[in-house]
Amino acid sequence: MIAFIWAQDRNGIIGKDGKLPWHLRDDLQLFKQRTLGQILLMGRKTYDGMPTKPLPGRTNVVLTRKTDFNPDGCVVVNDRQAALDYAAKHPDQQLFIGGGSEVFKLFADDADTLYITRLAGAFDGDTEMPKLNWNDFVLDDTMVVPNADPQLSHVFETWRRKK
């Protein structure tokens, strides 16, 4: 099973300068809870923008074209198939795709589950979530989370690919 996991604002913004344009503690906690013990695949720019590298308690896989990129504590792959092959060799772990935009595009047809945090507000950013074919998915779970700051009110959604 392949799952996408991301947060976006109301306009589809997912990042700015390689980082999240907001801070949502409960979103980060849910991200950690879902990805602990699993394979977390991300692009090099997403990896570079993380404050803690590698993220502890999960297998960090970085997809990059750079053949000389070799950060400690990470598995590095150079193409989509290498990432899928790595995941296939570890069937006890779920493959989570954590961004960025180009990596989401690359695996858009492979995702079985979508974990999305939708923020109510609009934020300044330079990276958008690519368009997905939402007709292929059905909403499985929703949890509304109000916030004292209306911009940071959000909804956790889980979508499953239709069978």
C-alpha positions as CSV (number, residue, x, y, z in Angstrom):
1,M,0.0,0.0,0.0
2,I,1.2,3.5,-0.9
3,A,-0.1,6.5,1.0
4,F,0.3,10.2,0.4
5,I,0.5,12.4,3.5
6,W,0.5,16.2,3.3
7,A,-1.0,19.4,4.6
8,Q,-2.3,22.2,2.3
9,D,-3.9,25.6,2.6
10,R,-7.3,26.4,1.0
11,N,-5.5,27.2,-2.3
12,G,-3.4,24.0,-2.5
13,I,-0.2,25.6,-1.2
14,I,2.0,22.9,0.5
15,G,5.3,24.8,1.0
16,K,7.4,27.9,0.9
17,D,11.2,27.9,0.5
18,G,11.2,24.1,1.2
19,K,9.3,24.4,4.5
20,L,5.7,24.4,5.7
21,P,4.3,28.0,5.8
22,W,2.5,27.2,9.1
23,H,3.0,25.4,12.3
24,L,0.2,23.0,13.4
25,R,1.3,20.9,16.4
26,D,-1.5,18.3,16.1
27,D,-0.8,17.9,12.3
28,L,2.8,17.2,13.1
29,Q,1.8,14.7,15.8
30,L,-0.5,12.9,13.5
31,F,2.1,12.8,10.8
32,K,4.6,11.2,13.3
33,Q,2.0,8.7,14.5
34,R,1.1,7.6,11.0
35,T,4.7,7.3,9.7
36,L,6.5,5.9,12.7
37,G,8.0,2.5,11.8
38,Q,7.2,3.0,8.2
39,I,9.0,4.1,5.0
40,L,8.8,7.8,4.4
41,L,9.8,8.8,0.9
42,M,10.5,12.4,0.1
43,G,12.4,14.5,-2.5
44,R,15.7,16.0,-1.7
45,K,14.3,19.6,-1.4
46,T,11.7,18.4,1.1
47,Y,14.4,16.5,3.0
48,D,16.7,19.6,3.0
49,G,13.8,21.7,4.5
50,M,13.2,19.5,7.5
51,P,14.4,20.8,10.8
52,T,15.3,17.3,12.1
53,K,17.2,15.0,9.7
54,P,16.6,12.2,9.4
55,L,13.2,11.9,11.0
56,P,13.7,9.3,13.8
57,G,11.8,6.1,14.1
58,R,11.1,5.6,10.4
59,T,13.0,4.7,7.3
60,N,13.8,8.0,5.5
61,V,14.1,7.5,1.8
62,V,15.2,10.5,-0.3
63,L,14.5,10.6,-4.0
64,T,17.0,12.7,-5.9
65,R,18.8,13.0,-9.3
66,K,22.0,13.9,-7.5
67,T,24.2,10.8,-7.5
68,D,26.6,12.3,-4.9
69,F,23.8,12.9,-2.3
70,N,24.3,10.6,0.7
71,P,23.0,11.9,4.0
72,D,23.6,9.8,7.1
73,G,20.7,7.7,8.2
74,C,18.9,7.8,4.9
75,V,18.3,5.5,2.0
76,V,18.9,7.4,-1.3
77,V,17.2,6.4,-4.5
78,N,17.6,8.0,-7.9
79,D,14.3,7.1,-9.6
80,R,10.7,6.0,-9.1
81,Q,11.4,2.3,-9.8
82,A,14.2,2.2,-7.3
83,A,11.9,3.6,-4.6
84,L,9.2,1.0,-5.4
85,D,11.8,-1.8,-5.4
86,Y,13.0,-0.7,-2.0
87,A,9.5,-0.7,-0.6
88,A,8.8,-4.1,-2.2
89,K,11.8,-5.5,-0.3
90,H,10.2,-4.3,3.0
91,P,6.6,-5.6,2.9
92,D,6.3,-5.2,6.7
93,Q,6.4,-1.4,6.2
94,Q,4.0,0.9,4.5
95,L,5.3,3.4,1.9
96,F,4.3,7.0,2.7
97,I,5.0,9.7,0.2
98,G,5.7,13.0,2.0
99,G,6.4,15.4,-0.8
100,G,7.3,17.5,-2.5
101,S,5.2,18.4,-5.4
102,E,7.3,16.6,-8.1
103,V,7.4,13.4,-6.0
104,F,3.6,13.5,-5.5
105,K,3.2,13.8,-9.3
106,L,5.5,10.9,-9.9
107,F,3.5,8.5,-7.7
108,A,0.0,10.0,-8.3
109,D,-1.3,6.8,-10.0
110,D,0.1,4.6,-7.3
111,A,-1.5,6.0,-4.1
112,D,-4.1,3.9,-2.4
113,T,-4.7,6.2,0.6
114,L,-4.5,10.0,0.9
115,Y,-4.0,11.6,4.3
116,I,-4.6,15.3,3.9
117,T,-4.8,18.2,6.4
118,R,-6.8,21.0,4.9
119,L,-6.2,24.4,6.5
120,A,-8.9,27.0,6.3
121,G,-6.6,29.9,5.7
122,A,-4.5,31.0,2.7
123,F,-0.8,31.2,3.1
124,D,2.1,32.7,1.1
125,G,3.9,29.8,-0.6
126,D,5.8,28.7,-3.7
127,T,4.8,25.1,-3.9
128,E,1.4,23.7,-4.7
129,M,0.0,20.2,-4.4
130,P,-0.4,18.7,-7.9
131,K,-3.9,18.0,-9.1
132,L,-5.1,14.5,-8.3
133,N,-8.0,12.6,-9.9
134,W,-10.4,12.8,-6.9
135,N,-12.9,10.7,-8.8
136,D,-10.7,7.7,-8.1
137,F,-11.1,8.2,-4.4
138,V,-13.8,8.1,-1.7
139,L,-13.7,10.1,1.5
140,D,-13.3,7.6,4.4
141,D,-12.9,9.7,7.4
142,T,-13.0,13.4,8.5
143,M,-12.2,15.2,11.7
144,V,-12.7,19.0,12.0
145,V,-10.3,20.8,14.3
146,P,-11.2,24.4,15.2
147,N,-8.4,26.8,16.2
148,A,-8.3,30.2,18.0
149,D,-6.7,31.5,14.8
150,P,-9.3,30.9,12.0
151,Q,-6.5,30.6,9.5
152,L,-5.2,27.6,11.3
153,S,-8.6,25.8,11.7
154,H,-8.2,22.6,9.7
155,V,-9.7,19.3,8.7
156,F,-8.0,15.9,8.8
157,E,-9.3,13.8,5.9
158,T,-8.6,10.2,4.8
159,W,-9.4,9.2,1.3
160,R,-9.2,5.6,-0.1
161,R,-8.9,4.6,-3.7
162,K,-12.1,3.1,-5.1
163,K,-11.8,-0.6,-5.8
